[in-house]
Amino acid sequence: MAGICGAVDFLAKNDLLNDKKHTGNSVYLWQSYEQYTNLSRFLEEQVVGDEPLITANGTATLEFTNQVMKTVHALPVDQIDKITNLHNLGFYKYCDKFGNPYAQRMSLHLFMI
């Protein structure tokens, strides 16, 4: 199960965070939720994974996606991190730091023609 931003608020309100480490937008928002009783395991971090649960605050879209993709083994970890870095840095800064990710594909494509 994974939740980001308001979805984590829903999880807190419905007693789905009480046995796991977790994060969210603000634990203060949940103080009125009768079902939420796990304040001691709230972590002030962008993303928290405590399998099978992944939670993130609303500003952690890239980190959240990275963690979910790793958890479901969508791609090899190094590829997931490369994709995250590309979107985090932007194309040109990524190229400066790691090289053009499409250069090899372009040369292979030209070779195939």
GROMACS elastic network, one bead per residue, 0.5 to 0.9 nm:
[ bonds ]
;  ai    aj funct       b0    kb
    1    51     6  0.83676   500
    1    52     6  0.60296   500
    1    54     6  0.64345   500
    1    55     6  0.85736   500
    2     7     6  0.84077   500
    2     8     6  0.82319   500
    2    49     6  0.88706   500
    2    52     6  0.81417   500
    2    53     6  0.56135   500
    2    55     6  0.57339   500
    2    56     6  0.83849   500
    2    64     6  0.87256   500
    2    68     6  0.74887   500
    3     6     6  0.78667   500
    3     8     6  0.50379   500
    3     9     6  0.86448   500
    3    10     6  0.86893   500
    3    11     6  0.76623   500
    3    24     6  0.86229   500
    3    53     6  0.81540   500
    3    54     6  0.63880   500
    3    56     6  0.65207   500
    3    57     6  0.86708   500
    3    64     6  0.86624   500
    4     7     6  0.53495   500
    4     8     6  0.55288   500
    4     9     6  0.85748   500
    4    23     6  0.89856   500
    4    24     6  0.70277   500
    4    25     6  0.84971   500
    4    47     6  0.87149   500
    4    54     6  0.83205   500
    4    55     6  0.56688   500
    4    57     6  0.55921   500
    4    58     6  0.59561   500
    4    59     6  0.88776   500
    4    60     6  0.79071   500
    4    61     6  0.77771   500
    4    64     6  0.73887   500
    5     8     6  0.56871   500
    5     9     6  0.70555   500
    5    24     6  0.62075   500
    5    25     6  0.59693   500
    5    55     6  0.83286   500
    5    56     6  0.64288   500
    5    59     6  0.78507   500
    5    60     6  0.85899   500
    6    10     6  0.64798   500
    6    11     6  0.88048   500
    6    24     6  0.81966   500
    6    25     6  0.78120   500
    6    57     6  0.83189   500
    6    58     6  0.75661   500
    7    10     6  0.50437   500
    7    11     6  0.63922   500
    7    12     6  0.87751   500
    7    24     6  0.88766   500
    7    55     6  0.87559   500
    8    12     6  0.61653   500
    8    13     6  0.85249   500
    8    17     6  0.85656   500
    8    22     6  0.88472   500
    8    23     6  0.78743   500
    8    24     6  0.58658   500
    8    25     6  0.79668   500
    8    55     6  0.64923   500
    8    56     6  0.74175   500
    8    57     6  0.78503   500
    9    12     6  0.51094   500
    9    13     6  0.61149   500
    9    14     6  0.86114   500
    9    24     6  0.72261   500
    9    25     6  0.79800   500
    9    26     6  0.88706   500
    9    27     6  0.89547   500
    9    29     6  0.79729   500
    9    30     6  0.71618   500
   10    13     6  0.51066   500
   10    14     6  0.61716   500
   10    15     6  0.88514   500
   10    16     6  0.85089   500
   11    14     6  0.52374   500
   11    15     6  0.64178   500
   11    17     6  0.62152   500
   11    36     6  0.88673   500
   12    15     6  0.55626   500
   12    16     6  0.58829   500
   12    17     6  0.55595   500
   12    18     6  0.77407   500
   12    30     6  0.68779   500
   12    33     6  0.74367   500
   12    35     6  0.71996   500
   12    36     6  0.54480   500
   12    37     6  0.86808   500
   12    38     6  0.89096   500
   13    16     6  0.77097   500
   13    17     6  0.87317   500
   13    30     6  0.71325   500
   13    32     6  0.88675   500
   13    33     6  0.54230   500
   13    34     6  0.73815   500
   13    35     6  0.58527   500
   13    36     6  0.60415   500
   14    17     6  0.81858   500
   14    33     6  0.84036   500
   14    34     6  0.89052   500
   14    35     6  0.61018   500
   14    36     6  0.74404   500
   15    18     6  0.60006   500
   15    19     6  0.89920   500
   15    34     6  0.86644   500
   15    36     6  0.56526   500
   15    37     6  0.79693   500
   16    19     6  0.77058   500
   16    20     6  0.84990   500
   16    35     6  0.86255   500
   16    36     6  0.81601   500
   17    20     6  0.56255   500
   17    21     6  0.74869   500
   17    22     6  0.69023   500
   17    36     6  0.72608   500
   17    37     6  0.83718   500
   17    38     6  0.69918   500
   17    41     6  0.89185   500
   17    53     6  0.85158   500
   18    21     6  0.82478   500
   18    35     6  0.83759   500
   18    36     6  0.64655   500
   18    37     6  0.59492   500
   18    39     6  0.84390   500
   18    41     6  0.82317   500
   19    38     6  0.71997   500
   19    41     6  0.83301   500
   20    38     6  0.81170   500
   20    41     6  0.68410   500
   20    42     6  0.86594   500
   20    49     6  0.88759   500
   20    50     6  0.61161   500
   20    51     6  0.82826   500
   20    53     6  0.74565   500
   21    38     6  0.84833   500
   21    40     6  0.85948   500
   21    42     6  0.59825   500
   21    43     6  0.70132   500
   21    48     6  0.69362   500
   21    49     6  0.73665   500
   21    50     6  0.58345   500
   21    53     6  0.84298   500
   21    55     6  0.88457   500
   22    41     6  0.64356   500
   22    42     6  0.51249   500
   22    43     6  0.60071   500
   22    44     6  0.86873   500
   22    45     6  0.86840   500
   22    47     6  0.78996   500
   22    48     6  0.53681   500
   22    49     6  0.70578   500
   22    50     6  0.72285   500
   22    53     6  0.79285   500
   22    54     6  0.72834   500
   22    55     6  0.57363   500
   22    56     6  0.78377   500
   23    26     6  0.78979   500
   23    27     6  0.78999   500
   23    41     6  0.84329   500
   23    42     6  0.53747   500
   23    43     6  0.52220   500
   23    44     6  0.61921   500
   23    45     6  0.63453   500
   23    46     6  0.72155   500
   23    47     6  0.65603   500
   23    48     6  0.59665   500
   23    49     6  0.89995   500
   23    54     6  0.86637   500
   23    55     6  0.56349   500
   23    56     6  0.57026   500
   23    57     6  0.65854   500
   24    27     6  0.69042   500
   24    42     6  0.80692   500
   24    43     6  0.83474   500
   24    44     6  0.79302   500
   24    45     6  0.82365   500
   24    46     6  0.78700   500
   24    47     6  0.81321   500
   24    48     6  0.89014   500
   24    55     6  0.64776   500
   24    56     6  0.52651   500
   24    58     6  0.74307   500
   25    28     6  0.88311   500
   25    29     6  0.80607   500
   25    44     6  0.89638   500
   25    56     6  0.75967   500
   25    58     6  0.61993   500
   25    59     6  0.83958   500
   26    29     6  0.56674   500
   26    30     6  0.75553   500
   26    44     6  0.84327   500
   26    57     6  0.79768   500
   27    30     6  0.53846   500
   27    31     6  0.69777   500
   27    39     6  0.73071   500
   27    42     6  0.71644   500
   27    44     6  0.89409   500
   28    31     6  0.55229   500
   28    32     6  0.84809   500
   29    32     6  0.72433   500
   29    33     6  0.83639   500
   30    33     6  0.52314   500
   30    34     6  0.85938   500
   30    36     6  0.68919   500
   31    34     6  0.78168   500
   31    36     6  0.75226   500
   31    37     6  0.88249   500
   31    39     6  0.88107   500
   32    35     6  0.89190   500
   32    36     6  0.83562   500
   33    36     6  0.54946   500
   33    37     6  0.84792   500
   34    37     6  0.75948   500
   36    39     6  0.77537   500
   37    40     6  0.85153   500
   38    41     6  0.57124   500
   38    42     6  0.69730   500
   39    42     6  0.53776   500
   39    43     6  0.88692   500
   40    43     6  0.82397   500
   42    45     6  0.88861   500
   43    46     6  0.87591   500
   43    47     6  0.88523   500
   43    48     6  0.74580   500
   44    47     6  0.87284   500
   44    48     6  0.89633   500
   45    48     6  0.66931   500
   45    56     6  0.77911   500
   45    57     6  0.80464   500
   46    55     6  0.84145   500
   46    56     6  0.55486   500
   46    57     6  0.58398   500
   46    58     6  0.84998   500
   46    59     6  0.74468   500
   46    60     6  0.55131   500
   46    63     6  0.72399   500
   46    64     6  0.79728   500
   47    54     6  0.71318   500
   47    55     6  0.57086   500
   47    57     6  0.69369   500
   47    60     6  0.68122   500
   47    63     6  0.65193   500
   47    64     6  0.60231   500
   47    67     6  0.78668   500
   48    53     6  0.81833   500
   48    54     6  0.57454   500
   48    55     6  0.54046   500
   48    56     6  0.64204   500
   48    64     6  0.86388   500
   48    67     6  0.87566   500
   49    52     6  0.76416   500
   49    53     6  0.58358   500
   49    55     6  0.65242   500
   49    56     6  0.88158   500
   49    67     6  0.76558   500
   49    68     6  0.89805   500
   50    53     6  0.51650   500
   50    54     6  0.62948   500
   50    55     6  0.85980   500
   51    54     6  0.69078   500
   51    71     6  0.85620   500
   52    71     6  0.87160   500
   54    64     6  0.77762   500
   54    67     6  0.76322   500
   54    68     6  0.72432   500
   54    71     6  0.89534   500
   55    64     6  0.74645   500
   56    59     6  0.79788   500
   56    60     6  0.60445   500
   56    61     6  0.78281   500
   56    63     6  0.81138   500
   56    64     6  0.60558   500
   57    60     6  0.56749   500
   57    61     6  0.80960   500
   57    64     6  0.86118   500
   58    61     6  0.67430   500
   59    62     6  0.84839   500
   60    63     6  0.52935   500
   60    64     6  0.57844   500
   60    65     6  0.84302   500
   61    64     6  0.51606   500
   61    65     6  0.61197   500
   61    66     6  0.85363   500
   62    65     6  0.51799   500
   62    66     6  0.60670   500
   62    67     6  0.86239   500
   62    84     6  0.64256   500
   62    87     6  0.77981   500
   62    88     6  0.72965   500
   63    66     6  0.50283   500
   63    67     6  0.61848   500
   63    68     6  0.86372   500
   63    84     6  0.77349   500
   64    67     6  0.51924   500
   64    68     6  0.61533   500
   64    69     6  0.85535   500
   65    68     6  0.51411   500
   65    69     6  0.60252   500
   65    70     6  0.85125   500
   65    84     6  0.83031   500
   66    69     6  0.52806   500
   66    70     6  0.62316   500
   66    71     6  0.86525   500
   66    80     6  0.64123   500
   66    81     6  0.70504   500
   66    83     6  0.85641   500
   66    84     6  0.64760   500
   67    70     6  0.51336   500
   67    71     6  0.60892   500
   67    72     6  0.87256   500
   68    71     6  0.50445   500
   68    72     6  0.62689   500
   68    73     6  0.84050   500
   68    74     6  0.85548   500
   69    72     6  0.53872   500
   69    73     6  0.59177   500
   69    74     6  0.51544   500
   69    75     6  0.71849   500
   69    77     6  0.85364   500
   69    80     6  0.70608   500
   70    74     6  0.64182   500
   70    75     6  0.72793   500
   70    76     6  0.77727   500
   70    77     6  0.62274   500
   70    80     6  0.71242   500
   71    74     6  0.78481   500
   72    75     6  0.85552   500
   73    76     6  0.68159   500
   73    77     6  0.77804   500
   74    77     6  0.86226   500
   74    80     6  0.80915   500
   75    78     6  0.81943   500
   75    79     6  0.63354   500
   75    80     6  0.61976   500
   76    79     6  0.54298   500
   76    80     6  0.64354   500
   76    81     6  0.88601   500
   77    80     6  0.50775   500
   77    81     6  0.62045   500
   77    82     6  0.86167   500
   78    81     6  0.51329   500
   78    82     6  0.61693   500
   78    83     6  0.87281   500
   79    83     6  0.62298   500
   79    84     6  0.85825   500
   80    83     6  0.52280   500
   80    84     6  0.62257   500
   80    85     6  0.86293   500
   81    84     6  0.50165   500
   81    85     6  0.60370   500
   81    86     6  0.85208   500
   82    85     6  0.50727   500
   82    86     6  0.61082   500
   82    87     6  0.87554   500
   82   101     6  0.89354   500
   83    86     6  0.50750   500
   83    87     6  0.64323   500
   83    88     6  0.85592   500
   84    87     6  0.53179   500
   84    88     6  0.59613   500
   84    89     6  0.84712   500
   85    89     6  0.57608   500
   85    90     6  0.78370   500
   85    94     6  0.69865   500
   86    89     6  0.55102   500
   86    90     6  0.55015   500
   86    91     6  0.59030   500
   86    92     6  0.88561   500
   86    93     6  0.82993   500
   86    94     6  0.55682   500
   86    95     6  0.84703   500
   86   101     6  0.88370   500
   87    90     6  0.52289   500
   87    91     6  0.72418   500
   87    94     6  0.84558   500
   88    91     6  0.88923   500
   88    94     6  0.85241   500
   89    92     6  0.78697   500
   89    93     6  0.56552   500
   89    94     6  0.55957   500
   90    93     6  0.57094   500
   90    94     6  0.59431   500
   90    95     6  0.86080   500
   91    94     6  0.51202   500
   91    95     6  0.61570   500
   91    96     6  0.87492   500
   91   100     6  0.82410   500
   92    96     6  0.62349   500
   92    97     6  0.86440   500
   92   100     6  0.83173   500
   93    96     6  0.50182   500
   93    97     6  0.62070   500
   93    98     6  0.84791   500
   94    97     6  0.51398   500
   94    98     6  0.57153   500
   94    99     6  0.68235   500
   94   100     6  0.74961   500
   94   101     6  0.85561   500
   95    98     6  0.52727   500
   95   101     6  0.72167   500
   96    99     6  0.58412   500
   96   100     6  0.78877   500
   98   101     6  0.78447   500
   99   102     6  0.88163   500
   99   103     6  0.82023   500
  100   103     6  0.54200   500
  100   104     6  0.80459   500
  101   104     6  0.69873   500
  101   105     6  0.78334   500
  102   105     6  0.51394   500
  102   106     6  0.60015   500
  102   107     6  0.86857   500
  103   106     6  0.50883   500
  103   107     6  0.63196   500
  103   108     6  0.86411   500
  104   107     6  0.52565   500
  104   108     6  0.61781   500
  104   109     6  0.85198   500
  105   108     6  0.50320   500
  105   109     6  0.59590   500
  105   110     6  0.85363   500
  106   110     6  0.61380   500
  106   111     6  0.84894   500
  107   110     6  0.50623   500
  107   111     6  0.60537   500
  107   112     6  0.86490   500
  108   112     6  0.62447   500
  108   113     6  0.88730   500
  109   112     6  0.51554   500
  109   113     6  0.65430   500
  110   113     6  0.52948   500
